[in-house]
Amino acid sequence: MNVKGIYEPASKKDGFRILVDRLWPRGLKKSQAGVDLWLKEIAPSAELRKSFNHDPGRWPEFVADYNFQLNKNRQIAGQLIALVKQHKKVSLLYAAQNEQFNNAIALKGFLDKFMKQAINE
C-alpha cells in the first residue's frame, strides 16, 4: 500500500486507486483522476480536518483523534481493510499540498498497525 497525491499522474504501479478525502479535489475532473473508488466516508470529520488545518504542530493530536474516529466507525474501516486485502496494490490518494502531514498518511499508519496486529493474532 502506498500514498500518492491525486494531482500526480496515475500509473499502473498504483494498483487500485482510492481517494480518501471528503471533498473532491479542486480543478480535477473525475474523468482525469483515474480513481477506482472515492471513499469519502473514511476521511476525517469536517471538524477534525478544520482543526488540524495541515499544521505539523498538531499532527500527533490529529492522528490520535483520527484513529479514534476510525476505530469508532469500524464498518467503513473494515470496508477499506477488505479492499486492501483484496487488491495486490493499493494507493491511498489525497489532495493536500503537504506530502508528510495529511489524512492519507495517517490512514496508512492506522491500516499498517491494524494489519500488523491481525497477523500477530
N, C-alpha and C positions, 0 to 999 in steps of 0.2 A: 504494500500500500504506500502510495506517495501523496504528496500535497503539491498542488500546482495552481498558479494564478489563472483565472479564467480568460484573461486577455492574452496569454501566451498561446501560440498556435497548437492545435490538437495534434497528437502524434499517436501512432499505433502502439508505442511503448506505454501510453497512458492506461491502456486497458479500458475497463468500464469507468466512465467519467460521471461523477456525482457532484452536482453543485450543492453546497451545504450552507448557502446564505439564505436568509429570509427574504431579501429583496433581490429582484433581478438586476444584474449589473448594468449600469448606465451605458448607453451608447452601443450596446451589443445586441444584435438581432438574434433571436432564438435559432434561426436557420444557420447562423455563422458560429454558434458557440460550441457545437459538437458535444452537447450534453446528452448523456444517455438517461439521466434521471435528475430531476430537481427535487431534492428532499428538503424543502424549506422548513418542515416541522422539526428537523434536527438542529436547526440554528438556535443560538441563544435567544432568549426573550428580548423584545424591543427594549425593555427597561435595562436589562443587563448589558446589552450592546451599547446603549447610550451612556451608561455609567462608566463602562470601560473606555470608550472613545479612543481605542488603539493607543493608550498611554502605557508604555512599558513599565512604569512605576506601579501600575495597577494590575499587572499581569498575574502575579500569584493569587490575588483575590479573585480576579476574573476566572482563572482556571478552576479554582475551588468552587465558585458559585456555579459555573457552567457544568462541572462534574455533578454537582448536586442536582441540577436540572435534568441532566441526562439520566441519572440514577432514578429520579422521580418519574420520568417518562420512559419506563422500560420497554413499552411497546414499540416506540419509534426507534429507540436504540437497538432493540432486538432485530428490527427490520434491516437496519444498516449492518449489523453484525452478520446476519444471514446473507446479505449481498456480498460482504467481504469474503465469507466462506465459499460462496457460490462461484465467484469470479477469480481467476488466477491473478489478475492485476486489477487494482482499483486506484483511481486518482480522486482525491477529495479536492474539489475546486472552490476557490474563494475569489472575491473581487477586491478585497482590501489592498491598499498600497503597501502596507508593511508586511514583508515576507516572513518575519520572525514572530510577530505578535498578532495573530489573527485566530478566528474561531476554528478554522480548518486544522491549524497546528494543535490547538487544544483538543480538538475532537480526535485527531490521530493519537495523541497521547492517551486519551481515555480508552480508545479502541485497542491500542497496543497493550495497555495494562490489563484490560478485560480478557484479551486473547491469551495473554501470558498466564493469567490466573486459571483460565479454563484448561489450559494444557497441564498445569501443575496439579489440578484436582483429580 
